[in-house]
Amino acid sequence: MIKLKKEPRCPHLPARCETTAWGEAEPFIVAPRARLVHRVRSITSYAWPDRGHVSVTCWCGYCFNLRPEQVADALVANPPENRLMCEHCEWMAAKWRQPPTDELAGRHVHRGRLVPVRTCCQGG
């Protein structure tokens, strides 16, 4: 578990939406359809009268919105071996003097990034 940053409440939220900033959580988020593992910076739970969700903000600026039942599977203490750690998350965490991913995971974790590639109009 790591200590998380506390994000300020969005001023545009209606008063009927209750927010709870998490104080600590597992350090990594693995989304089932995503290709990269990201480092968690902050987590906020949103509770509306009829529904709710959990918003996870990563060090790279990427944000995941999860249903409450998805959180346990998405937040992990150790990233899977077959995934790459987001290089930008790692760089930003280091800039803010956070411990390196290898130290948090207790092993070397490969870093990488995804780059879009054009697949049509190859000849011109």
FIKOLZA-1660 file (N, C-alpha, C; in steps of 0.1 Angstrom, whole numbers, plus 5000, padded with zeros to 4 digits):
% residues 124
   i   px   py   pz ch aa at
   1 5008 4988 5000  A  M  N
   1 5000 5000 5000  A  M CA
   1 5009 5012 5000  A  M  C
   2 5004 5022 4993  A  I  N
   2 5012 5035 4992  A  I CA
   2 5002 5046 4996  A  I  C
   3 5008 5057 5001  A  K  N
   3 5000 5069 5004  A  K CA
   3 4997 5076 4991  A  K  C
   4 4984 5081 4990  A  L  N
   4 4980 5087 4978  A  L CA
   4 4979 5103 4980  A  L  C
   5 4980 5110 4968  A  K  N
   5 4978 5124 4968  A  K CA
   5 4963 5127 4970  A  K  C
   6 4959 5138 4976  A  K  N
   6 4945 5141 4977  A  K CA
   6 4942 5152 4967  A  K  C
   7 4933 5149 4958  A  E  N
   7 4928 5159 4948  A  E CA
   7 4917 5167 4954  A  E  C
   8 4917 5180 4950  A  P  N
   8 4906 5188 4955  A  P CA
   8 4892 5185 4949  A  P  C
   9 4882 5187 4956  A  R  N
   9 4868 5184 4950  A  R CA
   9 4866 5193 4939  A  R  C
  10 4860 5188 4928  A  C  N
  10 4857 5196 4916  A  C CA
  10 4846 5205 4920  A  C  C
  11 4847 5218 4917  A  P  N
  11 4837 5228 4921  A  P CA
  11 4824 5227 4913  A  P  C
  12 4824 5219 4902  A  H  N
  12 4813 5218 4893  A  H CA
  12 4804 5206 4897  A  H  C
  13 4808 5199 4907  A  L  N
  13 4799 5188 4912  A  L CA
  13 4787 5193 4920  A  L  C
  14 4776 5187 4918  A  P  N
  14 4764 5191 4926  A  P CA
  14 4766 5187 4940  A  P  C
  15 4759 5193 4949  A  A  N
  15 4761 5190 4963  A  A CA
  15 4756 5176 4967  A  A  C
  16 4747 5171 4959  A  R  N
  16 4741 5157 4962  A  R CA
  16 4751 5146 4959  A  R  C
  17 4762 5149 4953  A  C  N
  17 4773 5139 4950  A  C CA
  17 4783 5140 4961  A  C  C
  18 4784 5129 4968  A  E  N
  18 4794 5128 4979  A  E CA
  18 4807 5122 4974  A  E  C
  19 4818 5128 4978  A  T  N
  19 4831 5124 4973  A  T CA
  19 4839 5120 4985  A  T  C
  20 4847 5109 4983  A  T  N
  20 4857 5105 4994  A  T CA
  20 4870 5102 4987  A  T  C
  21 4880 5110 4992  A  A  N
  21 4894 5108 4987  A  A CA
  21 4900 5097 4995  A  A  C
  22 4906 5087 4988  A  W  N
  22 4913 5076 4995  A  W CA
  22 4927 5081 5000  A  W  C
  23 4931 5075 5012  A  G  N
  23 4943 5079 5018  A  G CA
  23 4955 5070 5013  A  G  C
  24 4951 5057 5010  A  E  N
  24 4961 5047 5006  A  E CA
  24 4955 5036 4997  A  E  C
  25 4963 5030 4989  A  A  N
  25 4958 5019 4980  A  A CA
  25 4970 5012 4975  A  A  C
  26 4968 5001 4967  A  E  N
  26 4978 4994 4960  A  E CA
  26 4984 5004 4950  A  E  C
  27 4997 5002 4947  A  P  N
  27 5004 5012 4938  A  P CA
  27 5001 5011 4923  A  P  C
  28 4996 5001 4918  A  F  N
  28 4994 4999 4904  A  F CA
  28 4980 4996 4900  A  F  C
  29 4976 5001 4888  A  I  N
  29 4963 4997 4882  A  I CA
  29 4965 4990 4869  A  I  C
  30 4957 4979 4868  A  V  N
  30 4958 4971 4856  A  V CA
  30 4943 4970 4851  A  V  C
  31 4941 4976 4840  A  A  N
  31 4927 4975 4834  A  A CA
  31 4927 4963 4824  A  A  C
  32 4916 4956 4824  A  P  N
  32 4915 4944 4815  A  P CA
  32 4918 4946 4801  A  P  C
  33 4914 4958 4795  A  R  N
  33 4916 4960 4781  A  R CA
  33 4928 4969 4778  A  R  C
  34 4934 4974 4788  A  A  N
  34 4946 4983 4786  A  A CA
  34 4958 4975 4783  A  A  C
  35 4968 4980 4777  A  R  N
  35 4980 4973 4774  A  R CA
  35 4991 4977 4784  A  R  C
  36 4990 4989 4790  A  L  N
  36 5001 4993 4799  A  L CA
  36 4995 4993 4814  A  L  C
  37 5004 4991 4823  A  V  N
  37 5001 4992 4837  A  V CA
  37 5005 5006 4841  A  V  C
  38 4997 5012 4849  A  H  N
  38 4999 5026 4853  A  H CA
  38 5001 5027 4868  A  H  C
  39 5008 5038 4873  A  R  N
  39 5010 5040 4887  A  R CA
  39 4999 5049 4892  A  R  C
  40 4994 5045 4904  A  V  N
  40 4982 5053 4910  A  V CA
  40 4988 5065 4917  A  V  C
  41 4981 5076 4914  A  R  N
  41 4984 5089 4921  A  R CA
  41 4974 5093 4931  A  R  C
  42 4961 5092 4927  A  S  N
  42 4950 5095 4936  A  S CA
  42 4938 5087 4932  A  S  C
  43 4929 5085 4942  A  I  N
  43 4916 5078 4940  A  I CA
  43 4905 5085 4947  A  I  C
  44 4894 5087 4940  A  T  N
  44 4883 5094 4947  A  T CA
  44 4870 5085 4944  A  T  C
  45 4863 5083 4954  A  S  N
  45 4850 5076 4952  A  S CA
  45 4839 5086 4951  A  S  C
  46 4830 5084 4942  A  Y  N
  46 4819 5093 4940  A  Y CA
  46 4806 5086 4942  A  Y  C
  47 4797 5091 4951  A  A  N
  47 4785 5084 4955  A  A CA
  47 4773 5094 4951  A  A  C
  48 4766 5090 4941  A  W  N
  48 4754 5097 4937  A  W CA
  48 4742 5090 4945  A  W  C
  49 4731 5096 4946  A  P  N
  49 4719 5090 4952  A  P CA
  49 4715 5076 4946  A  P  C
  50 4717 5075 4933  A  D  N
  50 4713 5062 4926  A  D CA
  50 4724 5054 4921  A  D  C
  51 4737 5059 4921  A  R  N
  51 4748 5051 4916  A  R CA
  51 4761 5057 4922  A  R  C
  52 4772 5051 4918  A  G  N
  52 4785 5056 4922  A  G CA
  52 4796 5050 4913  A  G  C
  53 4808 5056 4914  A  H  N
  53 4819 5051 4907  A  H CA
  53 4832 5055 4914  A  H  C
  54 4843 5049 4910  A  V  N
  54 4856 5052 4916  A  V CA
  54 4865 5057 4905  A  V  C
  55 4871 5069 4907  A  S  N
  55 4880 5075 4897  A  S CA
  55 4894 5074 4902  A  S  C
  56 4903 5067 4893  A  V  N
  56 4917 5065 4896  A  V CA
  56 4925 5074 4887  A  V  C
  57 4933 5083 4893  A  T  N
  57 4942 5092 4885  A  T CA
  57 4956 5086 4886  A  T  C
  58 4962 5085 4874  A  C  N
  58 4976 5080 4874  A  C CA
  58 4986 5092 4873  A  C  C
  59 4999 5088 4875  A  W  N
  59 5009 5099 4875  A  W CA
  59 5011 5105 4861  A  W  C
  60 5008 5097 4850  A  C  N
  60 5009 5103 4837  A  C CA
  60 4997 5112 4833  A  C  C
  61 4987 5112 4841  A  G  N
  61 4975 5120 4838  A  G CA
  61 4963 5112 4833  A  G  C
  62 4966 5099 4830  A  Y  N
  62 4955 5091 4825  A  Y CA
  62 4946 5088 4837  A  Y  C
  63 4933 5087 4834  A  C  N
  63 4923 5085 4845  A  C CA
  63 4914 5073 4841  A  C  C
  64 4911 5064 4851  A  F  N
  64 4902 5053 4849  A  F CA
  64 4890 5056 4858  A  F  C
  65 4878 5053 4852  A  N  N
  65 4866 5053 4860  A  N CA
  65 4861 5039 4861  A  N  C
  66 4860 5034 4873  A  L  N
  66 4856 5020 4876  A  L CA
  66 4843 5019 4884  A  L  C
  67 4836 5009 4881  A  R  N
  67 4825 5006 4890  A  R CA
  67 4831 5000 4903  A  R  C
  68 4824 5002 4915  A  P  N
  68 4830 4998 4927  A  P CA
  68 4834 4983 4928  A  P  C
  69 4827 4975 4921  A  E  N
  69 4830 4960 4921  A  E CA
  69 4843 4957 4912  A  E  C
  70 4847 4966 4904  A  Q  N
  70 4859 4964 4896  A  Q CA
  70 4872 4968 4903  A  Q  C
  71 4871 4975 4913  A  V  N
  71 4883 4981 4920  A  V CA
  71 4893 4970 4925  A  V  C
  72 4887 4960 4931  A  A  N
  72 4896 4949 4937  A  A CA
  72 4904 4942 4926  A  A  C
  73 4899 4940 4914  A  D  N
  73 4906 4934 4904  A  D CA
  73 4916 4943 4897  A  D  C
  74 4913 4956 4897  A  A  N
  74 4922 4966 4889  A  A CA
  74 4934 4970 4897  A  A  C
  75 4933 4972 4910  A  L  N
  75 4944 4977 4918  A  L CA
  75 4952 4965 4923  A  L  C
  76 4965 4965 4920  A  V  N
  76 4974 4954 4923  A  V CA
  76 4987 4959 4930  A  V  C
  77 4992 4950 4938  A  A  N
  77 5005 4953 4945  A  A CA
  77 5017 4951 4936  A  A  C
  78 5015 4942 4927  A  N  N
  78 5026 4938 4918  A  N CA
  78 5021 4937 4904  A  N  C
  79 5027 4944 4894  A  P  N
  79 5022 4944 4880  A  P CA
  79 5024 4930 4874  A  P  C
  80 5016 4926 4865  A  P  N
  80 5018 4913 4858  A  P CA
  80 5030 4913 4850  A  P  C
  81 5036 4902 4849  A  E  N
  81 5049 4900 4841  A  E CA
  81 5047 4903 4826  A  E  C
  82 5036 4900 4821  A  N  N
  82 5034 4902 4806  A  N CA
  82 5029 4916 4802  A  N  C
  83 5030 4925 4811  A  R  N
  83 5026 4939 4808  A  R CA
  83 5037 4949 4809  A  R  C
  84 5037 4960 4803  A  L  N
  84 5047 4970 4804  A  L CA
  84 5042 4981 4813  A  L  C
  85 5051 4987 4821  A  M  N
  85 5048 4998 4830  A  M CA
  85 5048 5011 4821  A  M  C
  86 5039 5019 4823  A  C  N
  86 5038 5032 4816  A  C CA
  86 5051 5040 4819  A  C  C
  87 5058 5043 4808  A  E  N
  87 5071 5050 4810  A  E CA
  87 5069 5064 4815  A  E  C
  88 5058 5071 4811  A  H  N
  88 5055 5084 4815  A  H CA
  88 5051 5085 4830  A  H  C
  89 5043 5075 4834  A  C  N
  89 5040 5074 4849  A  C CA
  89 5053 5073 4857  A  C  C
  90 5062 5064 4852  A  E  N
  90 5075 5062 4860  A  E CA
  90 5083 5075 4860  A  E  C
  91 5083 5082 4849  A  W  N
  91 5091 5095 4848  A  W CA
  91 5085 5105 4857  A  W  C
  92 5071 5107 4857  A  M  N
  92 5065 5117 4865  A  M CA
  92 5066 5114 4880  A  M  C
  93 5065 5101 4884  A  A  N
  93 5066 5097 4898  A  A CA
  93 5080 5100 4903  A  A  C
  94 5090 5097 4894  A  A  N
  94 5104 5100 4898  A  A CA
  94 5106 5115 4900  A  A  C
  95 5100 5123 4891  A  K  N
  95 5101 5138 4892  A  K CA
  95 5095 5143 4905  A  K  C
  96 5085 5136 4911  A  W  N
  96 5079 5140 4923  A  W CA
  96 5084 5132 4935  A  W  C
  97 5096 5126 4933  A  R  N
  97 5104 5118 4943  A  R CA
  97 5096 5107 4949  A  R  C
  98 5089 5100 4941  A  Q  N
  98 5082 5087 4945  A  Q CA
  98 5091 5076 4943  A  Q  C
  99 5090 5065 4951  A  P  N
  99 5099 5053 4949  A  P CA
  99 5097 5047 4936  A  P  C
 100 5108 5042 4930  A  P  N
 100 5107 5036 4917  A  P CA
 100 5098 5023 4917  A  P  C
 101 5093 5020 4905  A  T  N
 101 5085 5008 4903  A  T CA
 101 5092 4995 4908  A  T  C
 102 5104 4994 4904  A  D  N
 102 5112 4982 4907  A  D CA
 102 5113 4980 4922  A  D  C
 103 5114 4991 4930  A  E  N
 103 5114 4990 4944  A  E CA
 103 5100 4986 4950  A  E  C
 104 5090 4992 4945  A  L  N
 104 5076 4989 4949  A  L CA
 104 5072 4974 4946  A  L  C
 105 5077 4969 4934  A  A  N
 105 5073 4956 4930  A  A CA
 105 5083 4945 4936  A  A  C
 106 5094 4949 4940  A  G  N
 106 5104 4940 4945  A  G CA
 106 5111 4932 4934  A  G  C
 107 5110 4937 4922  A  R  N
 107 5117 4930 4910  A  R CA
 107 5118 4940 4899  A  R  C
 108 5125 4937 4888  A  H  N
 108 5126 4946 4877  A  H CA
 108 5112 4945 4869  A  H  C
 109 5107 4957 4866  A  V  N
 109 5095 4958 4858  A  V CA
 109 5098 4965 4845  A  V  C
 110 5095 4959 4834  A  H  N
 110 5098 4965 4821  A  H CA
 110 5089 4977 4819  A  H  C
 111 5095 4988 4813  A  R  N
 111 5088 5000 4810  A  R CA
 111 5086 5001 4795  A  R  C
 112 5076 5008 4791  A  G  N
 112 5074 5010 4777  A  G CA
 112 5063 5021 4774  A  G  C
 113 5059 5022 4761  A  R  N
 113 5049 5031 4757  A  R CA
 113 5042 5026 4745  A  R  C
 114 5030 5030 4743  A  L  N
 114 5023 5026 4731  A  L CA
 114 5023 5038 4721  A  L  C
 115 5026 5035 4708  A  V  N
 115 5027 5045 4698  A  V CA
 115 5017 5042 4687  A  V  C
 116 5008 5051 4683  A  P  N
 116 4999 5048 4672  A  P CA
 116 5007 5047 4659  A  P  C
 117 5003 5038 4651  A  V  N
 117 5009 5035 4638  A  V CA
 117 4998 5035 4627  A  V  C
 118 5001 5043 4616  A  R  N
 118 4991 5043 4605  A  R CA
 118 4991 5030 4598  A  R  C
 119 4980 5024 4595  A  T  N
 119 4979 5011 4589  A  T CA
 119 4973 5012 4575  A  T  C
 120 4968 5024 4571  A  C  N
 120 4962 5025 4557  A  C CA
 120 4971 5034 4549  A  C  C
 121 4969 5035 4536  A  C  N
 121 4976 5044 4528  A  C CA
 121 4992 5043 4529  A  C  C
 122 4997 5031 4529  A  Q  N
 122 5011 5029 4531  A  Q CA
 122 5019 5034 4519  A  Q  C
 123 5014 5034 4507  A  G  N
 123 5021 5039 4496  A  G CA
 123 5022 5053 4493  A  G  C
 124 5015 5061 4501  A  G  N
 124 5015 5076 4497  A  G CA
 124 5013 5085 4508  A  G  C
% end
